Amino acid sequence: MLLGMPTVLLVEDDHALRDVVARALREEGLTVVTATDGHTALASATEQTAAVVLDIGLPDADGRDVCLALRARGVRAPVLFLTAKDAVHERLAGFAAGGDDYLTKPFHISELMARLRVLLRRSESTSTSTRSGLVLDPSLHALSRAGQTMPLSPTEFRLLAALLGRPDEVVRRRELLRAGWPDGAIVHENTLDQYIARVRRKLQQVGATDRLETVRGVGYRAVSS
């Protein structure tokens, strides 16, 4: 039994599986909040969220994009991905999106609980406050601030989320390439820079105070003025 009744956000659109997992979590002494899509998941994450169990195949968004959006909002709760895909590049993409662990369907509830216990033990306090009022929506692949909305391509969304999720920290070029493009994609040397330039323009267009600084020869860093 886990002490303190931590809150777990369970994001799964399969009703039968969600009910089974939620019941097991509650029997373990956990408080459970459920969501069936990415939009609801983002709205449900709070400072009390101690961990997130997140299905990758959601009806309105890729679970990895939801994880990126959570990280960009300042949510530091560990994320355990659930997926039917077991390829190595799929797991690497999940880790690049900010996930902490990866469990392939079908799975035993006992293994899910064991993995979750490990994540909860090293969980730290979390916050969902957005940087400078920026909101990233993974279901629309859009950036908004103060009522202004700007569409983003999937790659732009993932690059921006990866940078905002690690504020004031230099994110290396190879990490951004893993976050923005699928494993095995051929990306030319200046392609990343071109995408960053597009994202910078879109940040300016919504009046964001966040800047993407170039750290020459290393990568990029998101800083807020």
C-alpha positions, 0 to 999 in steps of 0.5 A: 500500500502506498502512503499519502494516497497520491493522485494518478491521472489515468488517460485511456480511451478503452473503457474496459481497460480503463475500468480495470486499471482504475480499480487496481489503482484504487485498491492500491490506495491511490486516488484516480482521475480519469480522462479519455482524450488528450484535451481532457488529460491536459485539463485534468493535470493539477499540482496534486498529480503525482503520476500519469498513466498515458495511452499513446493511441488516443482519439484526438492526439498522439499520447507523446504529444500530450506528454510534451504539452504537459512538460511544456506546462511545467508538469513534472509528474512521471509519465508511464506510457501504455501502447500496443507498439513495442518497436525500439524506435517507438520506445525511444520516441516516448522517452524523447517526448518526456516519458519515464517508462513504457509498458506494452499491451497486453500487460499484467496489472501486477507489472503496471503497479510495480512500475508505477510504485517505482515512479511514485517513489521518485516523483517530485512536486509538480506544477501546471503553471504555463510559461508566460501564459503560453498554452500548447494544445496537442489535439489541435497542434496549436500555440495560443496566448492571450486569446491569439491562436497559431497553428503549428505543424506536428514537428514545430509543436514537438520542437517547441514543447521539447524546449519549453519543457526544459526552461533555461536548459540547453537542449542539444541538437540531437535531442531535438532531432529525436523529438521532432522527427521519427526514428530513421528520418533523413534530416538535413543539417540546416532543417532543424534551424529552419524549423526553429526559425519558423517557431520563433516567428510564431512565438512573436506573432502571439506576443510571447515573451519566450525566446529560443536562444541559439547556443552555437554548436550545441543546440537551443534554449528557451528563456523567458524575458 
